Amino acid sequence: MGLPKKRAEDTSPLVYQCQLPLSTGRTVNHLADLLRRHPKVIRSRWRILPPGKIAVIVLAVLRHDQPLADMAGDNNVSESTVRRWRDELIALLAAQAPRLDRALKKVARQGGEVVLIDGTLIATQRRTGKADRRNYSGKHHRHGLHFLALTDERGRLIWISAARPGRTHDNTAARHDYILAHLRAAGLGALADLGFRGLDNHVLAPVIVTGFHASRTHKLTPGEKTANRVLAIGRAPVEHGFAHLKNWRILTKLRTEPAHATRLVRALLVLTDFEVNR
């Protein structure tokens, strides 16, 4: 004898709700415009939902890490469809992320003189085996992927690097991205923490300012301590930029696959620009 197919009278479907920021309206319109143009490029004739609705669904997934199955069920589509929409918009947004040289030139055109540079670790789930050892950061004592980022003087993110293993040193990442050469080409300086010491060895006209380092043989003078405090105040806004980026809760389940992580973080950089910086 089979079970009854109809739902019991005393039960009701569960509804999962999430709240998006008030500034999301502009972001939704931007995503919807991308979705309207993209089908013409890939020669797709229709979508099961209107572009604005798809944009809201993807934003809920990115902002609040809403389960794909829940978003699919509430909108009468399959989980694979929501996943395809999410990956499609991530790729479209990542393609809009600024290149390093263009981002620096834009700051220079707007009258900026310095940028703030720092590295951050975005945590990933630990995988078994030796392959994941390079993703372990001894500095943060956890597994993750390393990203290098630049902000303007107010802490607005202007560029973010590709994902690298968590054990990557800030200086190593900066050398791979030719940060020093790009800064000189744009005529800009940069404020950085002591992790970037040695990146710029020019004594008379350094481009990257890192402050003074105390050691067993060298105690900081009062003037050096004051200079370090002034530098720390000037660098403080860079943490605001990282905080805005990490408000996207999808980063709490970041994959260890660098190409996917790079696309996702660069897409979130573009979204953060719409949500916070304008």
GITAUR-V109365 format. One record per residue. N is the residue number from 1. RES is the residue in one small letter. SS is DSSP state (h for helix, s for strand, l for the rest). PSI is psi as a letter, one per 20 degrees, with the letter a starting at -180 (999 if undefined). NEAR is the number of other ideal C-beta (glycine too) atoms within 12 Angstrom. Layout:
N/RES/SS/PSI/NEAR ; N/RES/SS/PSI/NEAR
//
This chain:
1/m/l/p/3 ; 2/g/l/r/4 ; 3/l/l/q/7 ; 4/p/l/p/8 ; 5/k/l/h/6 ; 6/k/l/q/7 ; 7/r/l/q/10 ; 8/a/l/q/10 ; 9/e/l/h/7 ; 10/d/l/j/5 ; 11/t/l/q/8 ; 12/s/l/q/8 ; 13/p/l/q/11 ; 14/l/l/q/10 ; 15/v/l/p/11 ; 16/y/l/p/21 ; 17/q/l/q/12 ; 18/c/l/q/22 ; 19/q/l/p/13 ; 20/l/l/q/27 ; 21/p/l/q/22 ; 22/l/l/h/10 ; 23/s/l/j/21 ; 24/t/h/h/27 ; 25/g/h/g/18 ; 26/r/h/h/22 ; 27/t/h/g/36 ; 28/v/h/g/31 ; 29/n/h/h/19 ; 30/h/h/g/30 ; 31/l/h/g/41 ; 32/a/h/g/29 ; 33/d/h/h/21 ; 34/l/h/g/33 ; 35/l/h/h/33 ; 36/r/h/h/21 ; 37/r/h/h/15 ; 38/h/h/g/25 ; 39/p/h/h/17 ; 40/k/h/h/12 ; 41/v/h/g/14 ; 42/i/h/j/14 ; 43/r/l/l/8 ; 44/s/l/p/16 ; 45/r/l/h/8 ; 46/w/l/r/12 ; 47/r/l/q/24 ; 48/i/l/h/19 ; 49/l/l/q/24 ; 50/p/l/q/17 ; 51/p/h/h/29 ; 52/g/h/h/23 ; 53/k/h/g/24 ; 54/i/h/g/35 ; 55/a/h/g/38 ; 56/v/h/g/33 ; 57/i/h/g/44 ; 58/v/h/h/46 ; 59/l/h/h/42 ; 60/a/h/h/36 ; 61/v/h/g/41 ; 62/l/h/g/41 ; 63/r/h/g/33 ; 64/h/h/j/27 ; 65/d/l/l/23 ; 66/q/l/p/31 ; 67/p/l/p/23 ; 68/l/h/h/29 ; 69/a/h/h/18 ; 70/d/h/g/23 ; 71/m/h/h/35 ; 72/a/h/g/27 ; 73/g/h/h/20 ; 74/d/h/i/25 ; 75/n/l/j/28 ; 76/n/l/l/15 ; 77/v/l/r/23 ; 78/s/l/q/17 ; 79/e/h/h/22 ; 80/s/h/h/13 ; 81/t/h/g/24 ; 82/v/h/h/33 ; 83/r/h/g/21 ; 84/r/h/g/26 ; 85/w/h/g/38 ; 86/r/h/g/35 ; 87/d/h/h/24 ; 88/e/h/g/30 ; 89/l/h/h/38 ; 90/i/h/g/36 ; 91/a/h/g/26 ; 92/l/h/g/33 ; 93/l/h/g/35 ; 94/a/h/h/28 ; 95/a/l/i/20 ; 96/q/l/i/24 ; 97/a/l/p/31 ; 98/p/l/q/25 ; 99/r/l/q/21 ; 100/l/h/g/33 ; 101/d/h/g/23 ; 102/r/h/h/19 ; 103/a/h/g/35 ; 104/l/h/g/37 ; 105/k/h/h/22 ; 106/k/h/g/23 ; 107/v/h/g/33 ; 108/a/h/g/24 ; 109/r/h/h/13 ; 110/q/l/j/18 ; 111/g/l/j/12 ; 112/g/l/q/26 ; 113/e/l/h/21 ; 114/v/s/q/31 ; 115/v/s/r/44 ; 116/l/s/p/42 ; 117/i/s/p/49 ; 118/d/s/r/39 ; 119/g/s/q/39 ; 120/t/s/q/38 ; 121/l/s/p/35 ; 122/i/s/o/39 ; 123/a/s/q/26 ; 124/t/s/r/33 ; 125/q/l/q/18 ; 126/r/l/p/18 ; 127/r/l/q/17 ; 128/t/l/q/10 ; 129/g/l/r/10 ; 130/k/h/h/9 ; 131/a/h/h/14 ; 132/d/h/i/22 ; 133/r/h/h/17 ; 134/r/h/i/22 ; 135/n/h/i/34 ; 136/y/s/p/26 ; 137/s/s/o/29 ; 138/g/l/h/18 ; 139/k/l/g/18 ; 140/h/l/i/20 ; 141/h/l/l/13 ; 142/r/s/r/20 ; 143/h/s/q/27 ; 144/g/s/a/38 ; 145/l/s/q/41 ; 146/h/s/p/45 ; 147/f/s/q/43 ; 148/l/s/p/44 ; 149/a/s/q/48 ; 150/l/s/q/48 ; 151/t/s/r/42 ; 152/d/l/a/34 ; 153/e/l/h/27 ; 154/r/l/j/22 ; 155/g/l/j/28 ; 156/r/l/p/33 ; 157/l/s/p/45 ; 158/i/s/i/40 ; 159/w/s/q/39 ; 160/i/s/q/43 ; 161/s/l/r/38 ; 162/a/l/q/28 ; 163/a/l/p/35 ; 164/r/s/r/34 ; 165/p/s/q/28 ; 166/g/l/h/34 ; 167/r/l/i/25 ; 168/t/l/p/33 ; 169/h/l/q/24 ; 170/d/h/g/35 ; 171/n/h/g/27 ; 172/t/h/g/21 ; 173/a/h/g/34 ; 174/a/h/h/38 ; 175/r/h/h/22 ; 176/h/h/h/22 ; 177/d/l/j/32 ; 178/y/l/l/19 ; 179/i/h/g/38 ; 180/l/h/g/29 ; 181/a/h/h/20 ; 182/h/h/h/32 ; 183/l/h/g/40 ; 184/r/h/h/21 ; 185/a/h/h/17 ; 186/a/h/i/32 ; 187/g/l/k/20 ; 188/l/l/q/36 ; 189/g/s/r/31 ; 190/a/s/q/43 ; 191/l/s/p/37 ; 192/a/l/r/39 ; 193/d/l/a/31 ; 194/l/h/i/24 ; 195/g/h/i/26 ; 196/f/h/j/35 ; 197/r/l/p/21 ; 198/g/l/i/20 ; 199/l/l/h/33 ; 200/d/l/o/27 ; 201/n/l/j/15 ; 202/h/l/p/15 ; 203/v/l/g/7 ; 204/l/l/h/7 ; 205/a/l/m/13 ; 206/p/l/q/23 ; 207/v/l/h/32 ; 208/i/s/o/39 ; 209/v/s/p/32 ; 210/t/l/i/31 ; 211/g/l/a/28 ; 212/f/l/q/24 ; 213/h/l/p/21 ; 214/a/l/q/14 ; 215/s/l/a/10 ; 216/r/l/h/6 ; 217/t/l/i/7 ; 218/h/l/o/10 ; 219/k/l/q/12 ; 220/l/l/p/18 ; 221/t/l/r/12 ; 222/p/h/h/11 ; 223/g/h/h/12 ; 224/e/h/h/17 ; 225/k/h/g/17 ; 226/t/h/g/15 ; 227/a/h/h/20 ; 228/n/h/h/24 ; 229/r/h/g/17 ; 230/v/h/g/17 ; 231/l/h/g/28 ; 232/a/h/h/23 ; 233/i/h/g/17 ; 234/g/h/h/29 ; 235/r/h/i/33 ; 236/a/l/h/22 ; 237/p/h/h/27 ; 238/v/h/h/37 ; 239/e/h/h/21 ; 240/h/h/h/25 ; 241/g/h/g/36 ; 242/f/h/h/34 ; 243/a/h/g/20 ; 244/h/h/h/30 ; 245/l/h/g/38 ; 246/k/h/i/27 ; 247/n/l/i/24 ; 248/w/l/o/37 ; 249/r/h/i/20 ; 250/i/h/h/32 ; 251/l/h/i/34 ; 252/t/h/i/19 ; 253/k/h/l/22 ; 254/l/s/p/34 ; 255/r/l/q/26 ; 256/t/l/i/31 ; 257/e/l/o/18 ; 258/p/h/h/26 ; 259/a/h/g/18 ; 260/h/h/g/24 ; 261/a/h/h/35 ; 262/t/h/g/30 ; 263/r/h/g/30 ; 264/l/h/g/41 ; 265/v/h/h/43 ; 266/r/h/h/35 ; 267/a/h/g/39 ; 268/l/h/h/43 ; 269/l/h/g/40 ; 270/v/h/g/36 ; 271/l/h/h/44 ; 272/t/h/h/37 ; 273/d/h/h/32 ; 274/f/h/h/30 ; 275/e/h/h/30 ; 276/v/h/g/27 ; 277/n/h/i/23 ; 278/r/l/999/13
//
